[in-house]
Amino acid sequence: MSKWMLWMFLTLLTGSPLLSLGLVIVFIFVADRFTWRLLPSPVRMFKRFQRAGELAGTILTNPHERRARHELADIRVEQKRYDEAVDILKPNLEAGDEDVDTLYLLGVAYLGSGDARRGELLLDEAANLDAGYRQGAIDLERGRFRLKRGEVKGAIEALERFCATRLGSVEGRYLLARALAKDGRAADAARMRELAWGEYVAAPGFQRRRERRWAWLSRPSRPLTYAVLLALVLGTGAAVANQLGLFAPRAHGRHGYYGDRYSGEMPSATGLEEDVD
């Protein structure tokens, strides 16, 4: 709603809906960069896109370049292009790369592509090598994708292990709250959402920027409050501008000037001839 009011306000000021839409997009990204940082960084997105192109070119030239395949697969997983990530990284596993990084990344790619059996198997192999890999990242991905598949009990089990391993994770507690709610444990889910918000409030600034999305999902009343305040500010600004006459219609037309000189009817051709005589 607030974005819609901002667009209407700028349209009234500029007279161009398309220009106003562009200004709204720029305003949202700039405001997000300096405040909440919920949206992805356009600069980082461009750099990742550029890097993905370079890696694809390297693989096209040398299909056996495993490091390039691993890095490109990581980018594709981040972009949620899981099928591509599987196709890119699977040759590394077939060539003998059975390290925890490869097993974990390919397992996540398989889970995202819908092949839960292979994904879980690869994550099992990764956990056998390093159960605490990246402070419980294996259990986080297990819980996330099990929750998506509707395997609530398994998701709760994995997410509880993750929250015990990575203390202070807002994302883990939010996902666990969702799983508990789906399991019919509403009181436990509400308590977990409160814990998630408490972890967010107590976290240092850099962590709050990273986990703000999950905190606001845990307590959605907070972003709604900000949206209402923004709508009130924009509405007040539009009302003040209207009182000042900034939105008054402008006169257009070829005969505006002459219309001031001839307040009555336009002279006829006969009248003009009489004036000449």
C-alpha positions in Angstrom: 0.0 0.0 0.0 2.8 2.4 0.9 4.5 1.8 -2.4 1.3 2.4 -4.3 0.8 5.8 -2.5 4.4 6.7 -3.2 3.9 6.0 -6.8 0.7 8.1 -7.0 2.4 11.0 -5.1 5.3 11.0 -7.6 2.9 10.7 -10.5 1.1 13.8 -9.4 4.4 15.6 -9.1 6.1 14.5 -12.3 3.0 13.9 -14.5 4.7 10.7 -15.8 3.6 7.3 -14.4 6.6 5.5 -15.9 9.1 8.0 -14.6 7.4 7.8 -11.2 7.7 4.0 -11.2 11.4 4.2 -11.9 11.8 6.7 -9.1 9.9 4.5 -6.7 12.2 1.5 -7.5 15.3 3.6 -7.0 13.9 5.1 -3.8 13.1 1.7 -2.4 16.6 0.2 -3.1 18.4 3.3 -1.8 16.3 3.5 1.3 16.8 -0.3 1.9 20.6 0.0 1.5 20.7 2.7 4.2 18.2 1.2 6.6 16.8 -2.3 6.7 18.8 -4.1 4.0 16.1 -6.6 3.2 16.6 -6.5 -0.5 19.6 -8.1 -2.3 22.4 -5.7 -3.2 22.2 -4.7 -6.9 26.0 -4.4 -7.0 26.5 -7.8 -5.5 23.9 -9.3 -7.9 25.7 -7.8 -10.9 29.1 -9.0 -9.7 27.7 -12.5 -9.2 26.1 -12.5 -12.6 29.3 -11.3 -14.2 31.3 -13.9 -12.3 28.9 -16.6 -13.4 29.5 -15.7 -17.0 33.3 -15.9 -16.6 33.0 -19.3 -14.9 30.7 -20.6 -17.6 33.2 -19.5 -20.2 36.0 -21.3 -18.3 34.0 -24.5 -18.2 33.2 -24.3 -21.8 36.9 -24.0 -22.7 38.0 -26.6 -20.1 35.1 -28.9 -19.0 37.4 -30.6 -16.5 38.0 -27.4 -14.4 36.5 -28.6 -11.1 37.1 -25.4 -9.1 35.2 -23.4 -11.6 32.4 -25.9 -11.6 32.1 -25.8 -7.8 32.0 -22.0 -7.7 29.5 -21.8 -10.5 27.3 -24.4 -8.8 27.4 -22.4 -5.6 26.2 -19.3 -7.5 23.4 -21.3 -9.1 22.2 -22.7 -5.7 22.2 -19.2 -4.3 20.0 -18.2 -7.3 17.8 -21.2 -6.6 18.6 -22.6 -10.0 19.0 -26.1 -8.5 18.7 -28.2 -11.6 21.5 -26.3 -13.3 23.7 -26.6 -10.1 23.2 -30.4 -10.2 24.3 -30.7 -13.8 27.3 -28.4 -13.2 28.6 -30.1 -10.0 27.8 -33.8 -10.7 30.9 -34.3 -12.9 33.1 -33.3 -9.9 31.6 -36.1 -7.8 31.9 -38.6 -10.6 35.6 -37.5 -11.0 36.3 -38.4 -7.3 35.6 -35.2 -5.4 34.1 -36.5 -2.2 35.1 -33.7 0.2 32.5 -32.3 2.5 32.1 -29.0 0.5 31.2 -30.9 -2.7 28.9 -33.4 -0.9 27.1 -30.6 0.9 26.6 -28.3 -2.1 25.5 -31.2 -4.4 23.1 -32.5 -1.6 21.5 -29.0 -1.3 21.2 -28.8 -5.1 19.5 -32.2 -5.3 17.1 -31.2 -2.5 16.2 -28.0 -4.3 15.7 -29.9 -7.6 13.2 -32.2 -5.9 15.3 -35.3 -5.6 15.0 -35.7 -1.8 16.5 -39.2 -1.6 19.8 -38.3 -3.3 20.0 -35.0 -1.5 19.5 -36.6 2.0 22.0 -39.3 1.1 24.7 -36.8 0.1 24.1 -34.7 3.3 24.5 -37.9 5.3 27.9 -38.5 3.7 28.8 -34.9 4.4 27.7 -35.2 8.0 29.8 -38.3 8.4 32.9 -36.3 7.3 32.0 -33.2 9.4 28.8 -33.2 11.5 29.3 -29.6 12.6 30.1 -28.3 9.1 29.6 -24.5 8.9 28.0 -24.5 12.4 25.2 -26.8 11.6 24.5 -25.8 8.0 23.7 -29.4 7.1 20.9 -29.6 9.6 19.6 -26.2 8.6 19.2 -27.3 4.9 17.7 -30.6 6.0 15.1 -28.8 8.1 14.4 -26.2 5.4 13.7 -28.7 2.7 11.9 -31.2 4.9 9.6 -28.4 5.9 8.9 -27.6 2.3 8.1 -31.2 1.6 5.7 -31.4 4.6 8.0 -33.8 6.6 7.2 -31.9 9.8 8.7 -34.3 12.3 11.9 -34.6 10.5 12.1 -30.9 10.0 11.7 -30.3 13.8 14.4 -32.8 14.6 16.9 -31.3 12.2 16.1 -27.7 13.2 16.3 -28.4 16.9 19.8 -29.8 16.3 20.7 -26.7 14.3 19.5 -24.3 16.9 21.5 -26.2 19.6 24.6 -25.9 17.4 24.3 -22.4 16.2 23.2 -20.3 19.1 21.6 -17.0 18.3 20.3 -18.0 14.8 17.1 -16.0 14.1 16.5 -17.9 10.9 16.7 -21.3 12.6 14.3 -20.4 15.3 11.8 -18.9 12.8 11.8 -22.1 10.7 11.5 -24.2 13.8 8.5 -22.1 14.9 6.9 -22.8 11.5 7.5 -26.5 11.8 6.1 -26.5 15.4 3.0 -24.6 14.2 2.4 -27.2 11.4 2.8 -29.9 14.0 -0.1 -28.4 16.0 2.1 -27.1 18.8 0.9 -23.5 18.7 2.2 -22.5 22.2 5.7 -23.8 21.4 5.7 -22.1 18.1 4.7 -18.7 19.7 7.5 -19.2 22.3 10.0 -19.9 19.5 9.0 -16.8 17.6 9.5 -14.8 20.8 13.0 -16.4 21.2 13.8 -15.5 17.6 12.9 -11.9 18.1 14.9 -11.8 21.4 17.9 -13.2 19.6 17.6 -10.5 16.9 17.3 -7.7 19.4 20.4 -8.9 21.3 22.5 -9.5 18.2 25.2 -7.1 17.0 24.5 -4.8 14.1 26.0 -6.9 11.3 24.0 -9.9 12.3 20.8 -7.9 12.6 21.2 -6.8 9.0 21.7 -10.3 7.9 18.8 -11.8 9.9 16.3 -8.9 9.7 14.1 -10.7 7.3 13.6 -13.7 9.6 13.1 -11.4 12.6 10.3 -9.5 10.8 8.7 -12.7 9.7 8.7 -13.8 13.3 7.0 -10.5 14.3 5.2 -9.2 11.2 3.6 -6.4 13.1 6.9 -4.5 13.0 7.1 -4.0 9.2 3.4 -3.4 9.0 3.8 -0.5 11.5 6.6 1.0 9.4 4.4 0.7 6.3 1.5 2.5 8.0 3.8 5.3 9.2 5.2 5.7 5.7 1.6 5.8 4.2 0.7 8.5 6.8 3.7 10.6 5.9 3.1 10.3 2.2 -0.6 11.1 2.6 0.2 14.1 4.7 2.8 15.3 2.2 0.3 14.9 -0.6 -2.4 16.9 1.3 0.1 19.7 2.1 1.2 19.9 -1.5 -2.4 20.0 -2.7 -3.1 22.9 -0.3 -0.1 24.8 -1.7 -1.4 24.3 -5.2 1.5 22.1 -6.4 -1.0 19.8 -8.1 -3.1 22.6 -9.8 -3.7 21.7 -13.5 -1.7 23.5 -16.0 -3.3 25.3 -19.0 -2.3 23.7 -22.3 -3.3 24.5 -25.8 -2.4 26.7 -28.8 -5.0 29.4 -28.2 -4.4 30.0 -24.5 -2.7 33.4 -25.2 -5.3 34.6 -27.7 -8.1 33.4 -25.5 -7.1 36.2 -23.0 -7.2 38.9 -25.7 -10.5 37.8 -27.2 -12.9 37.1 -24.4 -15.9 37.1 -26.8 -16.4 35.3 -30.1 -13.7 35.1 -32.7 -14.1 37.7 -35.5 -15.6 36.5 -38.7 -14.1 36.8 -42.2 -16.5 39.6 -43.0 -15.6 41.6 -40.0 -11.9 41.3 -40.9 -12.6 42.7 -44.4 -14.5 45.6 -42.9 -11.6 46.4 -40.7 -9.3 46.4 -43.6 -11.5 48.8 -45.6 
